[in-house]
Amino acid sequence: MSPRLRLVLGVVLVVVGAVWTLQGVGVIGGSAMSGVTLWAVVGPLVAIAGVAIALPARRSR
């Protein structure tokens, strides 16, 4: 996988993870995910995975 693609994928995962976290803790309302503890746990894990994918790609540039 190219470094640019890894960087983009990592950033997307960080954003998705942040949104899921905010929905899980009830900051962002209006969906079935709002206020559900599962998303408050899964969100940070996805964001950390995004950072783990993006950092090596950024360093290799």
Backbone as CSV, one residue per row, in Angstrom:
resi,resn,N_x,N_y,N_z,CA_x,CA_y,CA_z,C_x,C_y,C_z
1,MET,0.858,-1.172,0.000,0.000,0.000,0.000,0.904,1.234,0.000
2,SER,0.558,2.207,-0.817,1.396,3.395,-0.918,1.300,4.242,0.354
3,PRO,2.354,4.971,0.674,2.332,5.810,1.880,1.199,6.841,1.868
4,ARG,0.915,7.408,0.703,-0.163,8.405,0.623,-1.522,7.769,0.947
5,LEU,-1.784,6.578,0.429,-3.035,5.878,0.696,-3.136,5.513,2.176
6,ARG,-2.037,5.055,2.764,-2.025,4.737,4.201,-2.311,5.972,5.039
7,LEU,-1.760,7.107,4.640,-1.990,8.347,5.366,-3.464,8.755,5.287
8,VAL,-4.029,8.697,4.092,-5.438,9.063,3.920,-6.340,8.107,4.697
9,LEU,-6.077,6.815,4.618,-6.867,5.830,5.348,-6.768,6.063,6.853
10,GLY,-5.575,6.352,7.337,-5.392,6.616,8.762,-6.157,7.841,9.226
11,VAL,-6.116,8.899,8.448,-6.843,10.124,8.812,-8.346,9.869,8.816
12,VAL,-8.843,9.128,7.829,-10.278,8.807,7.786,-10.675,7.997,9.016
13,LEU,-9.855,7.037,9.393,-10.163,6.235,10.583,-10.148,7.073,11.853
14,VAL,-9.243,8.025,11.957,-9.204,8.899,13.133,-10.484,9.738,13.210
15,VAL,-10.905,10.273,12.082,-12.129,11.096,12.068,-13.354,10.247,12.406
16,VAL,-13.458,9.074,11.792,-14.590,8.185,12.079,-14.593,7.778,13.551
17,GLY,-13.433,7.440,14.069,-13.335,7.071,15.478,-13.733,8.207,16.406
18,ALA,-13.350,9.420,16.055,-13.729,10.575,16.878,-15.239,10.796,16.851
19,VAL,-15.833,10.681,15.671,-17.292,10.848,15.571,-18.008,9.761,16.363
20,TRP,-17.565,8.522,16.230,-18.194,7.438,16.976,-18.058,7.639,18.481
21,THR,-16.901,8.121,18.920,-16.705,8.387,20.347,-17.662,9.459,20.827
22,LEU,-17.747,10.547,20.084,-18.646,11.635,20.479,-20.105,11.199,20.463
23,GLN,-20.487,10.354,19.534,-21.845,9.825,19.540,-22.055,8.911,20.738
24,GLY,-21.084,8.086,21.030,-21.206,7.148,22.139,-21.350,7.822,23.487
25,VAL,-20.689,8.948,23.670,-20.797,9.656,24.952,-21.955,10.648,24.960
26,GLY,-22.664,10.761,23.834,-23.858,11.593,23.791,-23.639,13.040,23.407
27,VAL,-22.441,13.396,22.962,-22.172,14.778,22.553,-22.857,15.067,21.216
28,ILE,-22.792,14.105,20.297,-23.475,14.226,19.007,-24.728,13.366,19.086
29,GLY,-25.873,13.986,18.947,-27.135,13.264,19.035,-27.763,13.063,17.677
30,GLY,-28.908,12.420,17.682,-29.685,12.285,16.469,-29.510,10.995,15.716
31,SER,-28.854,10.004,16.306,-28.720,8.723,15.620,-28.914,7.592,16.624
32,ALA,-29.023,6.394,16.101,-29.182,5.223,16.966,-27.917,4.953,17.783
33,MET,-26.791,5.517,17.359,-25.525,5.309,18.060,-25.354,6.262,19.239
34,SER,-26.179,7.281,19.310,-26.034,8.304,20.343,-26.348,7.732,21.722
35,GLY,-25.416,7.943,22.632,-25.595,7.506,24.012,-25.381,6.018,24.244
36,VAL,-24.882,5.290,23.252,-24.639,3.853,23.389,-23.169,3.651,23.753
37,THR,-22.948,3.030,24.890,-21.604,2.870,25.431,-20.668,2.124,24.477
38,LEU,-21.193,1.190,23.716,-20.364,0.434,22.779,-19.564,1.367,21.876
39,TRP,-20.187,2.421,21.370,-19.507,3.335,20.446,-18.512,4.230,21.167
40,ALA,-18.709,4.436,22.458,-17.739,5.187,23.248,-16.472,4.362,23.476
41,VAL,-16.569,3.059,23.302,-15.407,2.177,23.444,-14.778,1.890,22.082
42,VAL,-15.602,1.598,21.087,-15.108,1.255,19.755,-14.454,2.468,19.082
43,GLY,-15.022,3.645,19.274,-14.510,4.854,18.638,-13.036,5.117,18.906
44,PRO,-12.613,5.157,20.157,-11.183,5.377,20.420,-10.287,4.269,19.866
45,LEU,-10.777,3.046,19.850,-9.976,1.950,19.284,-9.763,2.152,17.783
46,VAL,-10.805,2.590,17.092,-10.685,2.854,15.656,-9.743,4.035,15.426
47,ALA,-9.853,5.073,16.257,-8.980,6.237,16.119,-7.516,5.858,16.360
48,ILE,-7.262,5.024,17.345,-5.890,4.575,17.615,-5.362,3.745,16.446
49,ALA,-6.215,2.913,15.865,-5.799,2.137,14.686,-5.453,3.082,13.533
50,GLY,-6.221,4.144,13.380,-5.931,5.125,12.339,-4.587,5.796,12.536
51,VAL,-4.286,6.137,13.776,-2.987,6.745,14.078,-1.864,5.745,13.790
52,ALA,-2.088,4.484,14.160,-1.070,3.458,13.929,-0.827,3.226,12.440
53,ILE,-1.834,3.425,11.615,-1.667,3.277,10.172,-1.018,4.520,9.568
54,ALA,-1.398,5.691,10.044,-0.953,6.946,9.436,0.481,7.344,9.826
55,LEU,0.883,7.083,11.053,2.208,7.541,11.491,3.362,6.947,10.686
56,PRO,3.407,5.657,10.463,4.513,5.128,9.650,4.502,5.683,8.225
57,ALA,3.320,5.926,7.683,3.232,6.490,6.328,3.771,7.908,6.313
58,ARG,3.504,8.650,7.352,3.982,10.024,7.430,5.508,10.070,7.584
59,ARG,6.049,9.152,8.349,7.495,9.108,8.577,8.262,8.704,7.334
60,SER,7.649,7.912,6.453,8.364,7.431,5.281,8.373,8.455,4.145
61,ARG,7.679,9.562,4.297,7.613,10.568,3.240,8.830,11.435,3.233
